[in-house]
Amino acid sequence: MLWIKALHIVFVTSWFAGLFYLPRIFVNLAMVPQDSHAERERLLLMAHKLYRFMTLLMVPALGFGLWLWLYYGIGRGSGNGWLHAKLALVIGLVGYHHVCRRLLREFEQLNNRRSHTWYRWFNEAPVVALLLVVLLVVVKPF
Ligand code: HEM
């Protein structure tokens, strides 16, 4: 079980590297001047590769989490509200991941309508989610 938990933490951490960095690339993309084609292409290529890679990392991160829950029974049964609260946050994070794909498509189609400030705020969401999830799994307040 400890091996599975260790792998869960490794993949979650790696997935989050992408969730933190991809919106940061969006901030830069939103600041690229209209005529800087080379800069935009380079950032788009980076964002595209990062998105593909973080999607590959998300799958085992969630898979190992489900394994701990459903096979080893950690968080099952009554008195485990923390696991359900965590799952709600995880669903939000998967949604955030997919919103990132939509935003990337908009940049690729030269169709971005949001400011770099908006992306800076958007970038904060996974920080808050990570803080809450770690508090839930470690402190298990309910
Ligand atoms: C399908 C999604 C997920 C499920 C079902 C799941 C389930 C679990 C379970 C049952 C544990 C063991 C808790 C314990 O030993 O007390 C665990 C550990 C952990 N999970 Fe998840 N998890 C999922 C996704 C995530 C995500 C997205 C994050 C990060 C935001 C995360 C962060 C952690 C951390 C940091 C631990 C280690 C806690 C410790 O050992 O004290 N998990 N997870």
py3Dmol code that shows the C-alpha trace and the ligand (Angstrom):
import py3Dmol

protein = """\
ATOM      1  CA  MET A   1       0.000   0.000   0.000  1.00  0.00           C
ATOM      2  CA  LEU A   2       2.843   2.384   0.845  1.00  0.00           C
ATOM      3  CA  TRP A   3       4.286   1.829  -2.653  1.00  0.00           C
ATOM      4  CA  ILE A   4       0.972   2.811  -4.209  1.00  0.00           C
ATOM      5  CA  LYS A   5       0.733   5.862  -1.946  1.00  0.00           C
ATOM      6  CA  ALA A   6       4.278   6.891  -2.869  1.00  0.00           C
ATOM      7  CA  LEU A   7       3.475   6.563  -6.592  1.00  0.00           C
ATOM      8  CA  HIS A   8       0.230   8.509  -6.042  1.00  0.00           C
ATOM      9  CA  ILE A   9       2.185  11.387  -4.500  1.00  0.00           C
ATOM     10  CA  VAL A  10       4.854  11.309  -7.255  1.00  0.00           C
ATOM     11  CA  PHE A  11       2.285  11.499 -10.084  1.00  0.00           C
ATOM     12  CA  VAL A  12       0.132  14.090  -8.281  1.00  0.00           C
ATOM     13  CA  THR A  13       3.225  16.286  -7.804  1.00  0.00           C
ATOM     14  CA  SER A  14       4.250  15.919 -11.465  1.00  0.00           C
ATOM     15  CA  TRP A  15       0.711  16.665 -12.688  1.00  0.00           C
ATOM     16  CA  PHE A  16       0.688  19.805 -10.541  1.00  0.00           C
ATOM     17  CA  ALA A  17       3.945  21.017 -12.060  1.00  0.00           C
ATOM     18  CA  GLY A  18       1.926  21.283 -15.294  1.00  0.00           C
ATOM     19  CA  LEU A  19      -1.172  22.771 -13.629  1.00  0.00           C
ATOM     20  CA  PHE A  20       1.050  25.517 -12.197  1.00  0.00           C
ATOM     21  CA  TYR A  21       3.158  26.159 -15.286  1.00  0.00           C
ATOM     22  CA  LEU A  22       0.685  25.952 -18.185  1.00  0.00           C
ATOM     23  CA  PRO A  23      -1.424  28.965 -17.037  1.00  0.00           C
ATOM     24  CA  ARG A  24       1.862  30.818 -16.529  1.00  0.00           C
ATOM     25  CA  ILE A  25       2.604  30.257 -20.232  1.00  0.00           C
ATOM     26  CA  PHE A  26      -0.907  31.646 -20.921  1.00  0.00           C
ATOM     27  CA  VAL A  27       0.074  34.833 -19.033  1.00  0.00           C
ATOM     28  CA  ASN A  28       3.048  35.187 -21.393  1.00  0.00           C
ATOM     29  CA  LEU A  29       0.968  34.365 -24.470  1.00  0.00           C
ATOM     30  CA  ALA A  30      -1.586  37.017 -23.503  1.00  0.00           C
ATOM     31  CA  MET A  31       1.257  39.586 -23.410  1.00  0.00           C
ATOM     32  CA  VAL A  32       2.785  38.733 -26.819  1.00  0.00           C
ATOM     33  CA  PRO A  33       2.502  41.711 -29.217  1.00  0.00           C
ATOM     34  CA  GLN A  34       0.342  41.082 -32.350  1.00  0.00           C
ATOM     35  CA  ASP A  35       3.329  41.002 -34.723  1.00  0.00           C
ATOM     36  CA  SER A  36       5.638  38.712 -32.661  1.00  0.00           C
ATOM     37  CA  HIS A  37       4.835  35.541 -34.584  1.00  0.00           C
ATOM     38  CA  ALA A  38       7.991  33.620 -33.660  1.00  0.00           C
ATOM     39  CA  GLU A  39       7.532  34.253 -29.940  1.00  0.00           C
ATOM     40  CA  ARG A  40       3.869  33.182 -30.099  1.00  0.00           C
ATOM     41  CA  GLU A  41       4.715  30.002 -32.023  1.00  0.00           C
ATOM     42  CA  ARG A  42       7.418  29.052 -29.519  1.00  0.00           C
ATOM     43  CA  LEU A  43       5.120  29.573 -26.521  1.00  0.00           C
ATOM     44  CA  LEU A  44       2.293  27.672 -28.241  1.00  0.00           C
ATOM     45  CA  LEU A  45       4.587  24.731 -28.935  1.00  0.00           C
ATOM     46  CA  MET A  46       5.716  24.678 -25.283  1.00  0.00           C
ATOM     47  CA  ALA A  47       2.117  24.899 -24.050  1.00  0.00           C
ATOM     48  CA  HIS A  48       0.958  22.164 -26.409  1.00  0.00           C
ATOM     49  CA  LYS A  49       3.706  19.725 -25.371  1.00  0.00           C
ATOM     50  CA  LEU A  50       3.191  20.514 -21.693  1.00  0.00           C
ATOM     51  CA  TYR A  51      -0.567  19.925 -21.967  1.00  0.00           C
ATOM     52  CA  ARG A  52      -0.030  16.518 -23.605  1.00  0.00           C
ATOM     53  CA  PHE A  53       2.504  15.505 -20.975  1.00  0.00           C
ATOM     54  CA  MET A  54       0.437  16.639 -17.974  1.00  0.00           C
ATOM     55  CA  THR A  55      -2.586  14.743 -19.313  1.00  0.00           C
ATOM     56  CA  LEU A  56      -0.446  11.586 -19.331  1.00  0.00           C
ATOM     57  CA  LEU A  57       0.585  12.307 -15.720  1.00  0.00           C
ATOM     58  CA  MET A  58      -2.968  12.982 -14.527  1.00  0.00           C
ATOM     59  CA  VAL A  59      -4.180   9.477 -15.406  1.00  0.00           C
ATOM     60  CA  PRO A  60      -1.868   7.482 -13.065  1.00  0.00           C
ATOM     61  CA  ALA A  61      -2.217  10.180 -10.361  1.00  0.00           C
ATOM     62  CA  LEU A  62      -5.989   9.600 -10.284  1.00  0.00           C
ATOM     63  CA  GLY A  63      -5.655   5.855 -10.861  1.00  0.00           C
ATOM     64  CA  PHE A  64      -3.367   5.341  -7.851  1.00  0.00           C
ATOM     65  CA  GLY A  65      -5.687   7.519  -5.737  1.00  0.00           C
ATOM     66  CA  LEU A  66      -8.682   5.380  -6.700  1.00  0.00           C
ATOM     67  CA  TRP A  67      -6.611   2.261  -5.940  1.00  0.00           C
ATOM     68  CA  LEU A  68      -5.885   3.519  -2.389  1.00  0.00           C
ATOM     69  CA  TRP A  69      -9.533   4.336  -1.859  1.00  0.00           C
ATOM     70  CA  LEU A  70     -11.372   1.439  -3.478  1.00  0.00           C
ATOM     71  CA  TYR A  71      -8.867  -1.428  -3.086  1.00  0.00           C
ATOM     72  CA  TYR A  72      -7.162  -0.583   0.211  1.00  0.00           C
ATOM     73  CA  GLY A  73     -10.323   1.020   1.606  1.00  0.00           C
ATOM     74  CA  ILE A  74      -8.604   4.187   2.906  1.00  0.00           C
ATOM     75  CA  GLY A  75     -11.344   6.768   3.345  1.00  0.00           C
ATOM     76  CA  ARG A  76     -14.193   4.279   2.896  1.00  0.00           C
ATOM     77  CA  GLY A  77     -17.074   3.997   5.315  1.00  0.00           C
ATOM     78  CA  SER A  78     -18.609   6.509   7.681  1.00  0.00           C
ATOM     79  CA  GLY A  79     -16.551   9.242   9.315  1.00  0.00           C
ATOM     80  CA  ASN A  80     -14.542   9.837   6.170  1.00  0.00           C
ATOM     81  CA  GLY A  81     -16.014  13.105   4.971  1.00  0.00           C
ATOM     82  CA  TRP A  82     -12.489  14.325   4.114  1.00  0.00           C
ATOM     83  CA  LEU A  83     -12.311  11.826   1.224  1.00  0.00           C
ATOM     84  CA  HIS A  84     -15.576  13.085  -0.273  1.00  0.00           C
ATOM     85  CA  ALA A  85     -14.556  16.719   0.124  1.00  0.00           C
ATOM     86  CA  LYS A  86     -11.258  15.806  -1.527  1.00  0.00           C
ATOM     87  CA  LEU A  87     -13.043  14.083  -4.420  1.00  0.00           C
ATOM     88  CA  ALA A  88     -15.116  17.241  -4.991  1.00  0.00           C
ATOM     89  CA  LEU A  89     -11.876  19.241  -5.247  1.00  0.00           C
ATOM     90  CA  VAL A  90     -10.339  16.604  -7.537  1.00  0.00           C
ATOM     91  CA  ILE A  91     -13.349  16.860  -9.885  1.00  0.00           C
ATOM     92  CA  GLY A  92     -12.770  20.630  -9.891  1.00  0.00           C
ATOM     93  CA  LEU A  93      -9.090  20.082 -10.751  1.00  0.00           C
ATOM     94  CA  VAL A  94      -9.927  17.751 -13.645  1.00  0.00           C
ATOM     95  CA  GLY A  95     -12.365  20.430 -14.860  1.00  0.00           C
ATOM     96  CA  TYR A  96      -9.604  23.045 -14.572  1.00  0.00           C
ATOM     97  CA  HIS A  97      -7.327  20.781 -16.618  1.00  0.00           C
ATOM     98  CA  HIS A  98      -9.941  20.657 -19.382  1.00  0.00           C
ATOM     99  CA  VAL A  99     -10.543  24.402 -19.248  1.00  0.00           C
ATOM    100  CA  CYS A 100      -6.780  24.749 -19.880  1.00  0.00           C
ATOM    101  CA  ARG A 101      -7.211  22.735 -23.091  1.00  0.00           C
ATOM    102  CA  ARG A 102     -10.049  25.030 -24.230  1.00  0.00           C
ATOM    103  CA  LEU A 103      -7.979  28.143 -23.482  1.00  0.00           C
ATOM    104  CA  LEU A 104      -5.014  26.680 -25.359  1.00  0.00           C
ATOM    105  CA  ARG A 105      -7.247  26.078 -28.408  1.00  0.00           C
ATOM    106  CA  GLU A 106      -8.354  29.732 -28.250  1.00  0.00           C
ATOM    107  CA  PHE A 107      -4.723  30.870 -28.297  1.00  0.00           C
ATOM    108  CA  GLU A 108      -3.981  28.510 -31.208  1.00  0.00           C
ATOM    109  CA  GLN A 109      -6.898  29.989 -33.175  1.00  0.00           C
ATOM    110  CA  LEU A 110      -5.708  33.559 -32.323  1.00  0.00           C
ATOM    111  CA  ASN A 111      -8.989  33.936 -30.514  1.00  0.00           C
ATOM    112  CA  ASN A 112      -7.916  34.868 -26.973  1.00  0.00           C
ATOM    113  CA  ARG A 113     -10.113  37.584 -25.436  1.00  0.00           C
ATOM    114  CA  ARG A 114      -8.711  37.605 -21.893  1.00  0.00           C
ATOM    115  CA  SER A 115      -6.025  39.815 -20.342  1.00  0.00           C
ATOM    116  CA  HIS A 116      -2.779  38.623 -18.779  1.00  0.00           C
ATOM    117  CA  THR A 117      -4.186  39.768 -15.397  1.00  0.00           C
ATOM    118  CA  TRP A 118      -7.113  37.354 -15.819  1.00  0.00           C
ATOM    119  CA  TYR A 119      -4.651  34.516 -16.437  1.00  0.00           C
ATOM    120  CA  ARG A 120      -2.642  35.507 -13.361  1.00  0.00           C
ATOM    121  CA  TRP A 121      -5.768  35.041 -11.220  1.00  0.00           C
ATOM    122  CA  PHE A 122      -6.683  31.848 -13.085  1.00  0.00           C
ATOM    123  CA  ASN A 123      -3.189  30.596 -12.199  1.00  0.00           C
ATOM    124  CA  GLU A 124      -3.991  30.842  -8.477  1.00  0.00           C
ATOM    125  CA  ALA A 125      -6.844  28.293  -8.508  1.00  0.00           C
ATOM    126  CA  PRO A 126      -4.650  25.132  -8.415  1.00  0.00           C
ATOM    127  CA  VAL A 127      -2.604  26.672  -5.575  1.00  0.00           C
ATOM    128  CA  VAL A 128      -5.739  26.984  -3.424  1.00  0.00           C
ATOM    129  CA  ALA A 129      -6.964  23.509  -4.451  1.00  0.00           C
ATOM    130  CA  LEU A 130      -3.618  21.905  -3.581  1.00  0.00           C
ATOM    131  CA  LEU A 131      -3.562  23.592  -0.178  1.00  0.00           C
ATOM    132  CA  LEU A 132      -7.080  22.368   0.618  1.00  0.00           C
ATOM    133  CA  VAL A 133      -6.464  18.808  -0.625  1.00  0.00           C
ATOM    134  CA  VAL A 134      -3.246  18.413   1.370  1.00  0.00           C
ATOM    135  CA  LEU A 135      -4.993  19.735   4.504  1.00  0.00           C
ATOM    136  CA  LEU A 136      -7.855  17.281   3.948  1.00  0.00           C
ATOM    137  CA  VAL A 137      -5.684  14.179   3.440  1.00  0.00           C
ATOM    138  CA  VAL A 138      -3.192  14.963   6.204  1.00  0.00           C
ATOM    139  CA  VAL A 139      -5.366  16.579   8.918  1.00  0.00           C
ATOM    140  CA  LYS A 140      -8.592  14.694   8.031  1.00  0.00           C
ATOM    141  CA  PRO A 141     -10.652  17.308   9.894  1.00  0.00           C
ATOM    142  CA  PHE A 142     -13.970  15.462   9.371  1.00  0.00           C
TER     143      PHE A 142
END
"""
ligand_1 = """\
43
HEM
C -9.385 10.124 -7.883
C -8.717 10.972 -7.160
C -8.050 10.652 -5.860
C -8.363 9.709 -4.914
C -9.511 8.697 -4.911
C -7.375 9.817 -3.860
C -7.343 9.030 -2.714
C -6.308 9.045 -1.796
C -6.212 8.161 -0.651
C -7.240 7.117 -0.266
C -5.061 8.474 0.009
C -4.498 7.810 1.275
C -4.781 8.720 2.478
C -4.175 8.164 3.761
O -3.303 7.297 3.726
O -4.594 8.619 4.836
C -4.423 9.557 -0.711
C -3.228 10.156 -0.346
C -2.830 11.381 -0.806
N -3.412 12.097 -1.826
Fe -4.918 11.442 -3.032
N -6.509 10.830 -4.167
C -6.881 11.366 -5.372
C -6.294 12.458 -6.003
C -5.380 13.308 -5.382
C -5.005 14.601 -5.851
C -5.510 15.265 -7.144
C -4.123 15.123 -4.945
C -3.461 16.474 -4.949
C -4.119 17.586 -5.150
C -3.905 14.140 -3.939
C -3.044 14.280 -2.866
C -2.751 13.291 -1.963
C -1.679 13.343 -0.974
C -0.704 14.520 -0.767
C -1.723 12.140 -0.259
C -0.770 11.690 0.869
C -1.415 11.852 2.231
C -0.695 11.117 3.331
O 0.006 10.146 3.093
O -0.861 11.483 4.484
N -4.716 13.051 -4.223
N -5.208 9.880 -1.796
"""
view = py3Dmol.view(width=600, height=400)
view.addModel(protein, "pdb")
view.setStyle({"model": 0}, {"cartoon": {"style": "trace"}})
view.addModel(ligand_1, "xyz")
view.setStyle({"model": 1}, {"stick": {}})
view.zoomTo()
view.show()
